[in-house]
Amino acid sequence: MLQINTVREHTAEVLAGLAKRNVKDAEALVQRVIDIDKARRETQKTLDDLKAKSNADSKRVGELMREKKTTEADQLKASIGADKNAIKTLEEKLSQREQELQTALYKIPNVPAANVPAGKNADDNIYGPTVGNIPALPADALPHWELIKKYDIIDFDLGVKISGAGFPVYKGKGAKLQRALINFFLDEAEKAGYHEIQPPIVVNEASGYGTGQLPDKEGQMYFIAEDGLYLIPTAEVPITNLYRDVILTEEQLPVKNVGYTPCFRREAGSWGAHVRGLNRLHQFDKVEIVQISKPEDSYALLEEMCRHVEGLLEKLELPYRKLLLCGGDMGFNSALTYDMEVYSAAQQRWLEVSSVSNFETYQANRLKLRYKTKEGKTQLLHTLNGSALALPRILAAILENNQTEDGIRVPNVLVKYAGFEHV
């Protein structure tokens, strides 16, 4: 969440940033935060003054008792007793104000970075050039949802039988190709200096609030009511929360972690070819990279993370393009996001396969994730994450772009992992 000092002291800049996002009622949201903060600070001052008076009066009682002025001392004791009751009431009021302030701050999304373009939706994103060659497929080329039936490698009907729509069953070479991609992504991340983490795939409410999935995406995550746990939408949530309430040293930075997990999302989307097959699922596999850095280093690291993702796509021989998202198309927590899209030749459309984001201090402020400088000062860190990569659409593009008369050609870099050259 935004720091209260930022909202209070840089109100115009905050409102200008929210305008890039087309946030409805932005002025009302910001003004509510300012009003609650003002009331909180007034309550705090009243409380502090009363505590100071009570402490001074307590000392005065001792002096009066030594002077044997018992009547005055008893009167002052009665006043101190009344003050203590008032202090308790004020402490409860202050706690309520602080909770109201936090709740109000949760409703304001992150302020976009200066170079994020204003815009309402994907039409206003800045699209980079196509990298790589788009394959020319024969007229009878099949989309992946037909190819998986032809080669019997992924079964959606079985998934419906045992779970429901959006939960595919990977079989034979389909399962092996999935495992090959996961191992390839993890090995490449390790080469790039990332430390592998295998986190839990369920998190508590505090973790959801820590990385900003709650309250923004409440209702979009699978919730286990009996235990108060959520199935993770991405490994970003448990991995970043490893550092909740942690103070790091400069020598520990940047933190670079990678993790493979299944991911779960209730919103599978609408009907239509654009969400058929592997294009959008309730459960899918993903390898996630997470970095934690000093503020002055984070944007250089964001570019480094993008280059890592681009390198994976080039090694998989997939044509791709890089997008800078506009304010209206960014996630709630992000200060700046790049998306990577691969071209699916059989569908003749671009598929998003990765988002790489810098959250600046937005998550760190929720997490109380800080570092101590060499001078001994404590400051908030920046958090970053990226898909490296999400598997379903990568697999869809590989299947579609590499279909030949001899079967589906496996990209050269995956052959040693899969153990076969053709599906």
Buried (B, 14 or more C-beta within 10 A) or exposed (E): BBBBEBBBEBBEEBBBBBBBBBBEEBEEBBBBBBEBBEBBBEBBEBBEEBBEBBEEBEEBBEEBBEEEBEEBBEEBBEBBEEBEEBBEEBEEBBEEBBEBBBEBBBBBBBBBBEEBBBBEEBEBBBEBEBBBEEBEBEEEBBBBBBBBBEBEBBBBEEBBEEEEEBBBBBBEBBEBBBBBBBBBBBEBBEEBEBEEBEBEBBBBBBBBBBBBBBBBBEEEBBBEEEEEBBBBBBBBBBBBBBBBEBBBEEEEBBBBBBBBBEBBBBEBEEEEEEBBBBBBBBBBBBBBBBBBBBBEBBBEBBEBBBEBBBBBBBBBBBBBBBBBBBBBBBBBBBBBBBBBBBBBBBBEEBBBBBBBBBBBBBBBBBBEBBBEEEEEEEEBBBBBBBBBBBBBBBBBBBBBBBBEEEBBBBBEBBBEBBEEBBB
